[in-house]
Amino acid sequence: MVVNCKNSQVVTIKKVVNGGYGLASLPDGKTVLVQFGLPGETATIAIDRQHKQLDHARATAIVAPHRGRIEPPCPFYGRCGGCNLQHANYDTQCRLKHDILVDLFARSPVPAISSQASSIAPVRGAAQPFGYRQRIRLRIDDRGQVGFHRFHSHQVVPINRCLLAHPLINESLNRCGGAKPFRMLAGNSESVEFLLDPRESSLCLLFQLRRPPRPADRTAARQLGEGGGERTRILLVGRNFAAEGPFGTPEGAASRLLSMELPGTPPLMLAWEAGGFSQVNNDQNRVLIDCVTSLAAIDETSRVLDLFCGMGNFSLPLARRAAHVLGIESQGSAIRSARLNAARNNLDNLTFRQAAAVDGCRQLVEEAQSFDVIVCDPPRQGMPGLAALLGRLCHDRLIYVSCDPATLVRDCAELTATGFRVVAIQPIDMFPQTHHIETVVLLEKN
Ligand SMILES: C[S@@+](CC[C@H](N)C(=O)[O-])C[C@H]1O[C@@H](n2cnc3c(N)ncnc32)[C@H](O)[C@@H]1O
């Protein structure tokens, strides 16, 4: 249904699609993606951007609300582009993510994929839908204002706390944010990342400077670190100079490493370099690791390949049960951390190679290597062009960990064309209050 008023239109939201938008039709049949719309709602919308194929709009008033609609708890919600599902209660968010995934699989033109839509497991929700992020990256504008970008814009919406961030990050933002040395560094920076060290409960502030640091920057960094409480480290990084710091660190914390502990006997200690990749949600990361290790179903004879392995988040827990794990990763700092983690945890059945995934897999094919289990955890772009190589390298199970359902569906279709079949699909909510969907898919060789 669509009602045209003078400057606004009333539409009915058919469903929520990837990206968290409500999908509706305008009177001329054109599709409109409505921010903050929920399925079945009748909403007044304001069109923000018009394109050839579809328009983007905001819901400005809800005539008939969805029963899962709530008042968003964050005072910045709607202006700040940090999250986009706070207008739905958490149960509804998990259902929406499940429905989006089902819809994407069902619309695949490949029958082996579309037929799996009905078997997608319910989303494993988070016990803590707020306060879960162990790192946040805040943008800084020319006026030194610190916050997140507005949706589809580079305009900074200043914030003084983020409900998604761990309480220790908000405490630090509160304590340091107004301080003179922070404002001085912010004035020369594009962004500042607040990184929680989960094991030490300490904070690392990583300023991305616009130009190489000057003596005054170093002084400010030192003052900020020393004034930020006993456990605050400051790092200065940028495109055309070597990283400097940590500044202001107390004895014993003068390292660029952050670390976490994973359950086990004895527990695993995993470290990574500030600025390198780490999962943002520490609690749900444990759920993710459990899911991957149980789907891998490995034993002491298994040979495992962990592609896009980062600092060994999956490689080490898998190595505890396998004969051997090979990790491949393109980032040098992650490979350094992965090797350090293997050594610190006394695991000698792990090796790591620094390579782009395609090059690394080509080399393994040339070496005539094969693996019982392959775990792939690529970035959002997925892994186009890898399926044929994986088909040659894997002779039993492949576990695909995806943070983008659209590229996941595309890649699963490629994998089914090279001899795999989809066996299980398990979404895990790593990013409550946002549209992001993490999914673990088990594929087996035919
Ligand atoms: C989503 S992260 C996963 C990391 C790790 N599995 C974890 O759970 O912490 C993706 C990783 O892939 C790496 N990466 C990105 N592009 C790559 C490529 N073309 N080849 C190999 N690794 C790549 C990134 O550096 C990053 O560490």
The ligand as an SDF file (V2000), in Angstrom:
LIG
                    3D

 27 29  0  0  0  0  0  0  0  0999 V2000
   37.7010  -12.0980    9.1760 C   0  0  0  0  0  0  0  0  0  0  0  0
   39.4320  -12.0830    9.5180 S   0  0  0  0  0  0  0  0  0  0  0  0
   39.6250  -13.6480   10.2770 C   0  0  0  0  0  0  0  0  0  0  0  0
   40.8660  -13.8650   11.0780 C   0  0  0  0  0  0  0  0  0  0  0  0
   40.8570  -15.0650   12.0390 C   0  0  0  0  0  0  0  0  0  0  0  0
   40.2750  -16.2530   11.4500 N   0  0  0  0  0  0  0  0  0  0  0  0
   40.1550  -14.7270   13.3320 C   0  0  0  0  0  0  0  0  0  0  0  0
   39.1000  -15.3160   13.6480 O   0  0  0  0  0  0  0  0  0  0  0  0
   40.6740  -13.8640   14.0910 O   0  0  0  0  0  0  0  0  0  0  0  0
   40.1020  -12.2390    7.9220 C   0  0  0  0  0  0  0  0  0  0  0  0
   41.6080  -12.3390    7.8780 C   0  0  0  0  0  0  0  0  0  0  0  0
   41.9850  -12.5270    6.5060 O   0  0  0  0  0  0  0  0  0  0  0  0
   43.1620  -11.7900    6.2400 C   0  0  0  0  0  0  0  0  0  0  0  0
   43.1540  -11.5620    4.7850 N   0  0  0  0  0  0  0  0  0  0  0  0
   42.5080  -10.6110    4.0810 C   0  0  0  0  0  0  0  0  0  0  0  0
   42.6730  -10.8020    2.7720 N   0  0  0  0  0  0  0  0  0  0  0  0
   43.4360  -11.9070    2.6250 C   0  0  0  0  0  0  0  0  0  0  0  0
   43.9340  -12.6310    1.5010 C   0  0  0  0  0  0  0  0  0  0  0  0
   43.6640  -12.2370    0.2650 N   0  0  0  0  0  0  0  0  0  0  0  0
   44.6740  -13.7280    1.7170 N   0  0  0  0  0  0  0  0  0  0  0  0
   44.9470  -14.1470    2.9750 C   0  0  0  0  0  0  0  0  0  0  0  0
   44.5040  -13.5050    4.0870 N   0  0  0  0  0  0  0  0  0  0  0  0
   43.7580  -12.4030    3.9190 C   0  0  0  0  0  0  0  0  0  0  0  0
   43.0460  -10.5570    7.1060 C   0  0  0  0  0  0  0  0  0  0  0  0
   44.3260  -10.0080    7.3760 O   0  0  0  0  0  0  0  0  0  0  0  0
   42.3630  -11.1280    8.3560 C   0  0  0  0  0  0  0  0  0  0  0  0
   43.3210  -11.5410    9.2980 O   0  0  0  0  0  0  0  0  0  0  0  0
  1  2  1  0
  2  3  1  0
  2 10  1  0
  3  4  1  0
  4  5  1  0
  5  6  1  0
  5  7  1  0
  7  8  2  0
  7  9  1  0
 10 11  1  0
 11 12  1  0
 11 26  1  0
 12 13  1  0
 13 14  1  0
 13 24  1  0
 14 15  1  0
 14 23  1  0
 15 16  2  0
 16 17  1  0
 17 18  1  0
 17 23  2  0
 18 19  1  0
 18 20  2  0
 20 21  1  0
 21 22  2  0
 22 23  1  0
 24 25  1  0
 24 26  1  0
 26 27  1  0
M  CHG  2   2   1   9  -1
M  END
$$$$
